[in-house]
Amino acid sequence: MSKQAYTSDEMMTIAAARALTDGMTCFVGIGLPSAAANLARATHAPGLVLIYESGAIGSKPGRLPLSIGDGILAETADAVVSVPEMFNYWLQPGRIAVGFLGAAQVDKYGNINTTVIGGDYAHPKVRLPGAGGAPEIAASCQEVIVIVRQSKRAFVDRVEFVTSVGYGDGPGTREKLGLRGAGPQKIITDLGILTPDPATSQFTMTALFEGVSQQAVRERTGWDIKFAAEPQLIAPPTGDELAALRAFHANSTGKPGDRVASA
């Protein structure tokens, strides 16, 4: 399949879906995370258990939900629990394998900002949707995957507000804070995939999409990004992956990837 046959957003969503495995429990954010998680369940991971902040466990929506309160999540769920039970029993004790989050800003240590940009908290230049359940997801899921389009505006040296902790100031921060989960293990963008360096905890570009150069990555990153010695070339989408993703969007209201929320 030629490169022209799919968009960078489609490639990003499909790469994110591939990061999820069958039988995994996944706490899903709305927007790109939800598109990727539902695509995984519809293709290679039919046993993927989708969990939403509103209390839906095992949701199987036939279209992309508009919000965590979309009725289709409860209607297709195996069970629906209260929000306090979701957080106190399922999330905070570490019972959920992976949290899937979006971001407005993310920095070299995987910290996420979905709160404010510019000015101060009381008088920001831009007030974002806020935290939702993302801080608890980032703290307590066994691991976290972040999906966000790569630009200098989004990929900053240091986030302006830490909504959800990645690796804080570097190695040892999560342990010092007593956070249960391992933290972000992948940042998936429209250029490729970043993973944390085991020594520094800074995110390194370890895989690139077809046709993406290292220079293009540098131009869209707000820190001096490092690369793996031999970055992996990510396989392009298959016909089945594209068909399944486009079917979800065709059944949904709005444009693909319009809504990227914290949780």
C-alpha positions in Angstrom: 0.0 0.0 0.0 1.4 3.4 -1.0 2.0 6.1 1.6 -0.6 8.3 -0.1 -3.3 5.8 0.7 -3.5 6.8 4.4 -3.1 9.9 6.6 -0.6 10.6 9.3 -3.4 10.5 11.9 -4.6 7.1 10.6 -1.0 5.8 10.9 -0.7 7.2 14.4 -4.0 5.6 15.5 -3.1 2.3 14.0 0.4 2.3 15.6 -1.3 3.0 19.0 -3.8 0.2 18.5 -0.9 -2.2 17.8 0.6 -1.4 21.2 -2.4 -3.1 22.9 -2.6 -6.8 23.3 -5.5 -9.3 23.5 -6.8 -9.8 27.1 -5.3 -6.6 28.4 -7.3 -4.2 30.6 -7.2 -0.7 29.2 -8.4 2.6 30.8 -9.3 4.7 27.8 -9.4 8.4 27.3 -11.7 10.0 24.7 -10.5 11.1 21.3 -7.4 9.5 19.7 -6.9 7.0 22.7 -10.5 5.8 22.3 -10.1 5.4 18.5 -6.9 3.4 18.9 -8.3 1.2 21.7 -11.6 0.4 19.9 -9.6 -0.3 16.7 -7.4 -2.8 18.6 -10.5 -4.6 19.9 -12.0 -4.7 16.4 -8.9 -6.2 14.9 -6.2 -8.1 16.6 -7.3 -7.9 20.3 -11.0 -8.9 20.5 -10.5 -9.7 24.2 -9.2 -6.2 25.1 -11.3 -4.9 28.0 -12.1 -1.3 27.6 -12.6 0.7 30.8 -13.9 4.2 30.9 -13.8 6.8 33.7 -17.6 7.0 34.0 -17.7 3.4 35.4 -18.2 1.3 32.2 -16.2 -1.9 32.2 -15.9 -4.0 29.1 -17.5 -1.5 26.7 -17.9 -2.6 23.1 -19.2 0.5 21.2 -19.9 0.2 17.5 -19.0 3.8 17.0 -16.5 6.2 18.7 -18.0 7.6 21.9 -18.4 11.4 22.1 -17.5 11.6 25.8 -17.1 9.4 28.9 -20.8 10.0 29.5 -21.9 8.7 26.1 -24.7 6.2 26.7 -23.2 3.7 24.2 -20.5 2.9 26.7 -22.9 1.7 29.4 -25.2 0.1 26.9 -22.5 -2.2 25.6 -20.6 -2.8 28.8 -20.2 -6.0 30.7 -20.7 -4.0 33.9 -21.2 -0.5 35.1 -19.9 0.6 38.5 -19.9 3.9 40.4 -17.1 6.4 39.7 -15.8 6.1 43.3 -15.6 2.3 42.9 -13.9 2.6 39.6 -11.1 4.7 41.1 -10.9 3.2 44.6 -11.2 -0.4 43.8 -10.1 -0.9 40.1 -7.7 1.9 39.3 -5.8 3.0 42.4 -4.8 -0.6 43.6 -3.1 -1.2 40.2 -5.7 -3.6 38.7 -5.7 -2.0 35.3 -2.8 -2.9 32.9 -2.6 0.2 30.7 -3.8 3.8 30.7 -4.3 5.4 27.4 -4.1 9.2 27.5 -4.0 12.2 25.2 -2.2 15.5 26.0 -2.1 19.2 25.1 1.5 19.4 26.2 4.0 16.6 27.0 7.7 17.1 28.0 10.9 15.1 27.7 10.1 13.3 30.9 6.6 12.3 29.8 4.8 14.7 32.1 1.4 15.8 30.7 -0.4 19.2 30.8 -4.1 19.4 30.1 -4.8 22.3 32.5 -3.4 25.7 31.5 -1.0 27.3 29.1 0.5 30.8 29.5 0.1 33.2 32.4 -0.6 31.6 35.8 -3.3 29.1 37.0 -5.8 31.9 37.9 -5.2 33.9 34.7 -3.9 31.6 31.9 -3.6 32.5 28.3 -5.5 29.3 27.5 -7.5 27.2 30.0 -7.6 23.6 28.8 -10.2 20.9 29.6 -8.5 19.9 32.9 -7.4 16.8 34.7 -10.4 14.5 34.8 -9.2 11.1 35.9 -5.8 11.5 34.1 -3.6 12.1 37.2 -4.9 8.9 38.8 -4.5 7.0 35.6 -1.0 8.2 35.1 -0.1 7.4 38.7 -1.7 4.0 39.2 -2.1 2.0 35.9 0.6 -0.5 35.5 1.9 1.4 32.5 0.7 4.4 30.4 0.7 5.1 26.7 0.3 8.7 25.4 -0.9 9.6 22.0 -0.5 13.1 20.7 0.3 14.9 17.5 3.9 16.1 17.4 4.7 19.8 17.3 6.9 22.3 19.1 3.7 23.7 20.8 2.8 20.2 22.2 6.3 18.8 22.7 8.0 21.1 25.1 11.1 20.9 27.2 9.0 21.4 30.4 5.3 21.4 30.6 3.8 24.7 32.0 1.6 22.8 34.4 2.0 19.1 35.5 -1.5 17.7 35.3 -0.3 14.1 35.2 3.1 12.9 36.3 5.3 11.0 34.0 8.8 10.8 35.3 8.8 14.2 37.0 12.3 15.6 37.1 13.9 12.4 36.1 14.9 9.0 37.6 13.5 8.3 41.1 10.7 10.9 41.0 7.9 8.4 40.8 9.3 6.3 43.6 9.8 9.4 45.8 6.1 10.3 45.2 5.0 6.8 45.9 3.3 6.3 42.6 2.2 2.7 42.0 2.5 2.4 38.2 5.6 2.2 36.0 4.7 5.4 34.2 4.6 6.2 30.5 6.2 3.5 28.4 5.4 5.0 24.9 4.5 8.3 23.4 2.9 7.7 20.0 2.8 10.6 17.5 2.1 11.3 13.9 5.9 10.9 13.2 6.7 7.8 15.2 7.1 6.3 18.7 9.2 7.5 21.6 10.2 5.4 24.6 11.9 6.4 27.9 15.7 6.0 28.1 16.3 3.5 31.0 19.1 5.6 32.4 17.8 9.2 32.1 14.0 8.7 31.8 14.0 11.2 28.9 12.0 10.2 25.9 14.0 9.0 22.9 12.7 8.5 19.3 13.0 4.7 18.8 10.7 4.2 15.8 9.7 6.3 12.7 6.9 6.1 10.2 7.7 5.6 6.6 9.0 8.8 5.0 9.7 10.6 8.2 13.2 12.0 8.7 15.1 12.7 11.9 15.3 16.3 10.8 11.5 16.5 10.6 11.3 15.1 14.1 13.8 17.7 15.4 11.9 20.5 13.8 8.7 19.5 15.6 10.2 18.9 19.1 10.8 21.6 21.7 13.9 19.9 23.2 17.1 18.4 22.0 15.6 15.0 21.2 17.8 11.9 21.0 17.3 9.0 18.6 18.0 5.3 18.9 21.1 4.2 17.2 18.9 2.4 14.5 15.3 3.7 14.8 12.8 1.0 13.8 10.8 1.6 10.6 7.1 1.1 11.5 5.1 -1.0 9.1 2.4 0.9 7.2 -1.3 0.1 7.9 -2.8 -3.0 6.4 -6.0 -2.8 4.4 -7.9 -4.5 7.3 -6.7 -1.9 9.8 -7.6 1.0 7.6 -11.0 -0.5 6.8 -11.8 -1.0 10.5 -10.7 2.4 11.5 -12.6 4.2 8.8 -15.7 2.2 9.6 -15.6 3.5 13.2 -15.3 7.1 12.0 -18.0 6.6 9.4 -20.4 5.6 12.2 -19.4 8.5 14.4 -20.3 12.1 14.7 -17.5 14.6 14.0 -14.1 14.4 12.3 -11.5 11.7 13.1 -9.2 12.8 16.0 -11.2 16.0 16.7 -11.5 15.5 20.4 -8.4 14.7 22.5 -9.2 14.8 26.2 -7.2 13.9 29.3 -9.4 11.0 30.2 
